[in-house]
C-alpha cells in the first residue's frame, strides 16, 4: 500500500463517528512521523509536497461535519499540520477559518473552525500573534458580543482563543512594549465592555455553560493583569461592579450546590468538546483573579474600599463542601493529605486571598479579617439556634481562615498592630465549640484542636492545659477519626511546651493510646501519629525507662515494614532517636537493635530492597553522640560488614549510607578505634581500602557521594597514619574529580584538598610542589587541574565549616607568592553575547565563553567576594553602626597573628559582635544539621576561625607587606569587591 493509500484509509475512518477518536490519533501519529524529515520522531518515507497539498485540501472542508467528534478529530489533524506548514506553507488556512466562523448560517462550521483555532492558539508564538490578532479579533468579538446568535459554549470557545492571544502578547510586552500596546488597547477596550456584560448578571444555578463563559472572562482578565501592566487602571474600574455581582451571586449558587450538597451538584458535566465543567473550578478561578488584583499595587486601590465585604464572603467560600465531608469522613488519610497539601480547592484559594489582603492592606486588612470572623462566628451561632444542620460549617470555616493566617496574626499582635484581645476572642470561639457533640460535629472539634496548637502563645495557660487534656482523652476515646487527627496535631505542638507536672500523669496512657492508633494508621495518618509519638516520648523523659520496652518494638516493626518509604522510615527513626536520647534508654535500645541489624548486614544480598540501606541509616542515628561503650559495641558487630558493603555493593544507596555509618563509627571511636581489633595497622588498611573504592574513578559518582566527609574523618583522627599516603590520596582525589558527574561530590573533594593545604601550613610551598609532580589527565599537572576546578566551584561550596576551610586555604596558597601559581590561568568572567535569546541549539553549537585570568587574581577576587557577602549580611543597619561594627573587628590590638600562613590554625582573640555572628550564621548556614559532620567540626581547630577577622587580617597584611602585589591584584576586582576590601583597610 502506498503512503497516500494509508492516509486515505485514515481519512475514511474519520467518516465513522465511532472511529473518530481512533482516526484522530492515527492521523496525528502519521503527521508526526512522516510530515517533516528533520523532526526527532521522523520515520521514512516522508509525505511529498503534492501529497501534502491534497491532504490539506481534504481536511479543511470536513471542519463543518455535523458530527462533533469528527470535527474535533479533523481540527486536531489540521493543528498538527499547522505546526509545520502555517503560515508560510499554508497561507489559505487562516482565511478559510475566518470565512467559516463568519458564516452564521453554518453553525457546524463555526463550531469546527473555533475548535481548530483553539487548538492552534495553544501553540502560537510571538511571530504569528501580531499578524493574527488584527484579522482574527473582529470575528471573535462578533461571536462574543452576540448572545442572541451564539450559545455560551461557542462564546466561551472564542474567549479561550482571546485568552491565548493575550498570553502571548503579554509575554512580548516586556520587549515590544509599544507594539503590543497598540495591538492590545483597541481590543481590550471593546473586550472590557463585553466582559462587563457577561459578568453583570447574577450567576445562574445549574447552568454550566454560564460558569464556563464567566471562567474564560476571568482567565482573560487574569492574563491581562499579570502580563500587561501598561493597561490603564480606569479600564478595570469598569469591571468592578459586574465582577462583584458575579462574586456575591456565585456564593449563593456554590452554597446551595456544593456546601449544602444540592441535588446532582456533583454530577460530572462536559462541554461540547468533551472538556469537564465544574462549579468549583469556576469559583477557584474567581478567587484566583481576586488574589491577583489585590496583589497588584495599582489595582489594590480599586478593591480597597470593599475589603471588609471581600473577607466576609471569602470566609463563606471556605466552608467544607458536602462532598468533602463525605470523603473525609470515610477516609481520614485523605483528610490529612488534603489538610497538609496545598490542594486545588476553594478553601485553599480563600486562604491565599486572605494572606494577600494582609500583604496589601496591612493593619486595615487584619482588622477586616477579625471583624468578618466575628460576624461569621455570630451568624453560625444564630444558625445553630435556628436548627440548621450545617451551622458548624461556617464556624469551622472561620477557624480555618484564622489558622491559615496565624503567622501574620501573631506577628501583628507582637508588633502592636492588633488592638483587640485576640487571645480572648479565640478562647471564646473554641470554648463554646468544645461543648458541642463530638460525633455530631467531628470536623469542628478537629479544627478547634488545630487552632489551639496554632495560637497556643495567646491562649490562657489554664485553657491550653484543658485542651491538652482533651486531646489526650480524644486519642484514647471512641471518637470519629477526624477528631483524632486534630488531637494529634494539637499534641505534637502543645507537648513540647507543656509543664511536666501537667503531662506526666497522663503520659503512659497517651503513649499506649498512640501505639494503638499506630496499628490502625496508614500513609498520611501514620506520619501524623509518629510525629505525635515523637513529641510524647520527648515529653515523658522522667518515665523513659518504662517507655522504651513498650514503644521500641512497635516502632521498629513500623520502620521495618516501611523501610523503603523514605518519609515513613525517617519518621520512625526520629521516634527511635527520641527514645535513644531519653535518660537510660540508649543501651537497652541498642541491645534490642544491634543483633538484628548485625544479621542483616552479614548477608546483605539476601535482604529485601531498602533494608540494608535503612539499617545503616538506623545505625548512624544510634552512633550520633553515643557513649564510647555503645560505639564499641556497634564496631564489634557491624564494622567489618559495613566495610564489606562499601567494597562489594553496587547499590548506591547502600554505599552512601554505609559511608556515613562508617564515618560515624570513626567519629565516635577516634584514635582508640584502631586498637579495638588488636592490630592497628590491619584496621587502618581496611579504612584505606574503603577510601580507595570510594575514590575509584570508574565508580558511578553517586556511590562516592559521601567520601569527602569520610576522608576528612581519617585526616583529622589519624593524621600520622594518613601522612605517608598523602601523595596517593591526592592522586586518587584528582582522578575521582576528573571522572565525577556530580558537582556536590566534586566540591566535597575540594574541601579535602583544602584541608590538606592547612595540614601543610608550616610550608604550603611543599604542598604546591607535590601537586605539581602529580599528573592529571589533560593537564600539565594536578595543581593546574585542581585550581581550575576549585576556583569554579568555590561559590558552590555549602556549609559554614566547608566555606571556612576552602576560603582560608585559598588565602594560604596565595600568601606563598609561589611563582607557579601565576603560570596558571583559570576561568574569569563570562563573555556576554548580543546574539539574542540563547536556545538549547545555540548553546550546543556556541557554548558560553569565558575570559582567562591568572590564578592569583582569581583567588584574590574570590576572597573579596566572600568579604563583600559577609559585609552585605552584617551591615544591615545605618552607616554609623556599620562603621562601629567593622572598627571592632579591625582595630583589635593583637587580635590576629601577623603571619597569615599560621593564622588559620590559631583562634582569633577578637570578640566579634552578636550581629557578626548572626550574619555569619545566615551567610554560611551555621548550625545546619546534627550530623556526624558536627562532631568533626567540633574537634577541628579550623572551625574556631572567625572568617571576617581572618579576611580582614589577610587583606591588611598583604597591603602592608607587599603593596605592589596588592595593587596589582586589586586591578582585577569589580567595583563591589574593591569597595569591600577598601572598607576593611580604612579602619
VENVEN-V747983 format. One line per field, one symbol per residue. phi: phi as a letter, one per 20 degrees, with the letter a starting at -180 (. if undefined). psi: psi as a letter, one per 20 degrees, with the letter a starting at -180 (. if undefined). A space follows every 50 residues. Layout:
# VENVEN-V747983
phi: ???
psi: ???
This chain:
# VENVEN-V747983
phi: .fgffffffffffffdgfdffffffffffgffececfeffefcfeeffgf fffffffffgfffdffegffgfffgfffffffgedeefebffffgfffff feeffdffffgfffffffffffdfcfeeggefggeefgffffffecffdc fgfffffffffggffffffffeffedffffffffgfffgfffffgfffef effeflcgffffffffffffffffffdcffffffffffefgfffffffff fffffffdfemfflfdffdcefdnffdbffffffffffffgffffegfeg ffegfcfffffgffgffeffefffgffffecffffffffeeefebfffff fffffffffedlgfffffffffffffffffffffffnffdgfffffffff ffffdgffffffffenfeefefffffffffffffeeffffcfffffffgf fgffdffdeggffgfffffffffffeeecgggffffffffffeegfdffg feegfdfffffffffffffeeblfffgffffffgfffffdgfdffefgfe eggfffffgffdfeefffffgffffffffgffgmdffffffeeggffgff ffcffeefgnfffffffffffffflffgffgfffgfecfffffffffdfd effffffffffffffffeelffgfefdodgffffffffffgfffeffefg gffegdfgffffffffecfffegfdfffffffffffffdfddffffffff ffffffgffdgfbfgfffffffedfbgncfaffffffffgffegfefdnf fffffffffffffffflfffffeedcfddfefddenfeefffffecfgdc fdcfggfffgffffgfffffffffedcffffffffffffeefemfcffef feffedgfefeffgfffffffffdlfmfdeefgfffffeefffffefffg fgffffffffebfffgfffffeeffffffffffffff
psi: prghhhghghhhhiipghjgggghggggggghhihphjqhjppqrqpqgh hgggghhhgghiikqipghgggggghgghghhhhhphgimhigghgghgg iinhimhhhggggggghgghhijqaihgghhgghhhghgghgghjmhihp rhhghhgghhggggghgghghihhgmggghghhhggghghghghggghih qqppqknhhggghhghghhggghgghimiipqhhhhhhigghghgggghh ggghgggggilrpkhjppqqaijjppqpghhggghghghhggghiphhhh hhhhikhghggghghhijqprhggggghhhnhghggghhhqnrnrhgghg ghggghgghhicghgghhggghggghghghghhghijphjhhghghhghg gghhkgghghghghjjhpirnhghggggghghhiirphhhmhhggghggg gghhkhiiqpgggghghghhhghhhirnrqghghghggggghhhghjqqg hghgiiggggghghgghhhiqqdhhgggghgggghgghhkgikghhgghg gghghhggghhkhiohgghggghhghhhghiqpjhgghgghhgggggghg hhmhiiqqpihgghghggggghhokqrhhgghggghhighhgghghhhqj ohgggghhgggghhgghhhbhhhhjhjgohggghgghhhgggghjpiipq hhhjhkhghghhggghhlghhhgijgghggggggghghjqiphhghhhhh hghhhhghhkhhnhhggghghhjpqppirhrhgggghhgghhihiipqqg ghggggghhgggghihkphhhiipprpdqpoqqkjaporhhghgimrqqq rpqqghhggghghhggghgghhggmkarhghgghghhhgijqokhqqhoh hihhjpqqipnqrhhgggghhggjlqlermrihhhghhiohhiipohhgg hghghgghhhhmhggghghhhiqrghgghgghghhi.
